[in-house]
Amino acid sequence: MSKKKTRSQIFDLLIKTCQKNSEYLVYADKVAKEAQKYISWSDDVTCESYLGEGLYIIIDTESCPADIFFDLAFNGVEIDRDIFLQYSR
């Protein structure tokens, strides 16, 4: 059995986790702002990480894998609502 961490070690882990979460939120916001540039039919764009699945672009209440979203955009596909919903999960 592994040795339990000290109180100090646990609180260090908590602090690091919060810092990494803050960093994630900053980068997720940057990805969402970039995704917003490729659509004109909604202003409600966010980016979230789904555990075990990766990053997703969320528009209104629908979600699409971020890699697919940007592949479509970089290949010149106009991402209208129907296209987005086609790739949503």
C-alpha positions as CSV (number, residue, x, y, z in Angstrom):
1,M,0.0,0.0,0.0
2,S,1.3,3.4,-0.9
3,K,2.0,6.0,1.8
4,K,-0.6,8.7,2.4
5,K,0.3,12.2,1.4
6,T,0.7,14.8,4.1
7,R,-1.8,17.6,4.6
8,S,0.6,20.0,3.0
9,Q,1.1,17.8,-0.1
10,I,-2.6,17.4,-0.5
11,F,-3.2,21.2,-0.4
12,D,-0.3,21.7,-2.9
13,L,-2.1,19.3,-5.2
14,L,-5.4,21.2,-4.8
15,I,-3.7,24.5,-5.6
16,K,-2.0,23.1,-8.7
17,T,-5.3,21.6,-9.8
18,C,-7.0,24.9,-9.5
19,Q,-4.2,26.7,-11.4
20,K,-4.4,24.2,-14.2
21,N,-8.1,24.5,-14.3
22,S,-7.8,28.3,-14.6
23,E,-5.3,27.8,-17.4
24,Y,-7.7,25.4,-19.2
25,L,-10.5,27.9,-18.9
26,V,-8.4,30.6,-20.6
27,Y,-7.4,28.4,-23.5
28,A,-11.0,27.0,-23.9
29,D,-12.2,30.6,-24.1
30,K,-9.6,31.3,-26.9
31,V,-10.8,28.3,-28.8
32,A,-14.4,29.3,-28.5
33,K,-13.6,32.9,-29.7
34,E,-11.8,31.4,-32.7
35,A,-14.8,29.1,-33.4
36,Q,-17.1,32.0,-33.3
37,K,-15.4,33.5,-36.3
38,Y,-16.6,30.6,-38.5
39,I,-20.3,30.9,-37.7
40,S,-22.8,33.7,-38.0
41,W,-26.0,32.1,-36.7
42,S,-25.3,32.2,-32.9
43,D,-23.4,34.2,-30.3
44,D,-23.6,31.4,-27.8
45,V,-20.3,29.5,-28.5
46,T,-18.2,27.8,-25.8
47,C,-15.5,25.1,-25.7
48,E,-15.5,22.3,-23.2
49,S,-13.5,19.2,-22.5
50,Y,-15.5,16.0,-22.2
51,L,-13.7,13.4,-20.1
52,G,-12.5,10.6,-22.3
53,E,-13.8,12.3,-25.5
54,G,-11.8,15.5,-26.0
55,L,-12.6,19.1,-26.7
56,Y,-16.0,20.1,-28.0
57,I,-17.4,23.3,-29.5
58,I,-20.8,23.9,-27.9
59,I,-23.2,26.2,-29.7
60,D,-26.5,26.8,-28.0
61,T,-27.1,23.3,-26.5
62,E,-25.5,21.2,-29.2
63,S,-21.9,20.0,-29.2
64,C,-19.4,19.0,-32.0
65,P,-15.9,17.7,-31.6
66,A,-13.5,20.6,-31.9
67,D,-11.2,18.8,-34.3
68,I,-14.1,18.0,-36.7
69,F,-15.4,21.6,-36.4
70,F,-12.0,23.1,-37.4
71,D,-11.3,20.5,-40.1
72,L,-14.6,21.6,-41.7
73,A,-13.7,25.2,-41.4
74,F,-10.2,24.9,-42.7
75,N,-11.5,22.8,-45.7
76,G,-13.8,25.7,-46.7
77,V,-17.0,24.2,-45.5
78,E,-19.5,26.9,-44.5
79,I,-20.6,25.8,-41.0
80,D,-24.3,26.6,-40.9
81,R,-26.6,25.2,-38.3
82,D,-27.5,22.1,-40.3
83,I,-23.8,21.2,-40.9
84,F,-23.1,21.7,-37.2
85,L,-26.0,19.5,-36.2
86,Q,-24.9,16.8,-38.6
87,Y,-21.6,16.4,-36.7
88,S,-23.0,17.0,-33.3
89,R,-23.1,14.3,-30.6
